[in-house]
Amino acid sequence: MKQNTLYLVIGALAAALIALGLYVYREQSKPSGVELRIDESGIRIQEN
């Protein structure tokens, strides 16, 4: 039972590390400048 818990903890840490890496990659790959979105809720202008 103790070995299963260890695998669970290692798996959770690996998943968290992958999620953090994806988040950082998406934040750094955003274009700089002004972002203009037009959708059903209207027009949004956001400065990056």
Rosetta constraint file for C-alpha pairs under 8 A:
AtomPair CA 1 CA 5 HARMONIC 6.55 0.50
AtomPair CA 2 CA 6 HARMONIC 6.41 0.50
AtomPair CA 3 CA 7 HARMONIC 6.33 0.50
AtomPair CA 4 CA 8 HARMONIC 6.19 0.50
AtomPair CA 5 CA 9 HARMONIC 6.21 0.50
AtomPair CA 6 CA 10 HARMONIC 6.17 0.50
AtomPair CA 7 CA 11 HARMONIC 5.99 0.50
AtomPair CA 8 CA 12 HARMONIC 6.11 0.50
AtomPair CA 9 CA 13 HARMONIC 6.18 0.50
AtomPair CA 10 CA 14 HARMONIC 6.13 0.50
AtomPair CA 11 CA 15 HARMONIC 6.14 0.50
AtomPair CA 12 CA 16 HARMONIC 6.15 0.50
AtomPair CA 13 CA 17 HARMONIC 6.11 0.50
AtomPair CA 14 CA 18 HARMONIC 6.21 0.50
AtomPair CA 15 CA 19 HARMONIC 6.16 0.50
AtomPair CA 16 CA 20 HARMONIC 6.08 0.50
AtomPair CA 17 CA 21 HARMONIC 6.13 0.50
AtomPair CA 18 CA 22 HARMONIC 6.24 0.50
AtomPair CA 19 CA 23 HARMONIC 6.19 0.50
AtomPair CA 20 CA 24 HARMONIC 6.20 0.50
AtomPair CA 21 CA 25 HARMONIC 6.10 0.50
AtomPair CA 22 CA 26 HARMONIC 6.15 0.50
AtomPair CA 23 CA 27 HARMONIC 6.20 0.50
AtomPair CA 24 CA 28 HARMONIC 6.14 0.50
AtomPair CA 25 CA 29 HARMONIC 6.05 0.50
AtomPair CA 26 CA 30 HARMONIC 6.39 0.50
AtomPair CA 31 CA 48 HARMONIC 7.53 0.50
AtomPair CA 32 CA 48 HARMONIC 5.43 0.50
AtomPair CA 33 CA 47 HARMONIC 5.94 0.50
AtomPair CA 33 CA 48 HARMONIC 5.33 0.50
AtomPair CA 34 CA 45 HARMONIC 6.91 0.50
AtomPair CA 34 CA 46 HARMONIC 5.73 0.50
AtomPair CA 34 CA 47 HARMONIC 4.47 0.50
AtomPair CA 34 CA 48 HARMONIC 5.90 0.50
AtomPair CA 35 CA 45 HARMONIC 5.73 0.50
AtomPair CA 35 CA 46 HARMONIC 5.07 0.50
AtomPair CA 35 CA 47 HARMONIC 6.13 0.50
AtomPair CA 35 CA 48 HARMONIC 7.02 0.50
AtomPair CA 36 CA 43 HARMONIC 7.27 0.50
AtomPair CA 36 CA 44 HARMONIC 5.80 0.50
AtomPair CA 36 CA 45 HARMONIC 4.67 0.50
AtomPair CA 36 CA 46 HARMONIC 6.50 0.50
AtomPair CA 37 CA 43 HARMONIC 5.71 0.50
AtomPair CA 37 CA 44 HARMONIC 5.08 0.50
AtomPair CA 37 CA 45 HARMONIC 6.47 0.50
AtomPair CA 38 CA 42 HARMONIC 5.81 0.50
AtomPair CA 38 CA 43 HARMONIC 4.57 0.50
AtomPair CA 38 CA 44 HARMONIC 6.47 0.50
AtomPair CA 39 CA 43 HARMONIC 6.61 0.50
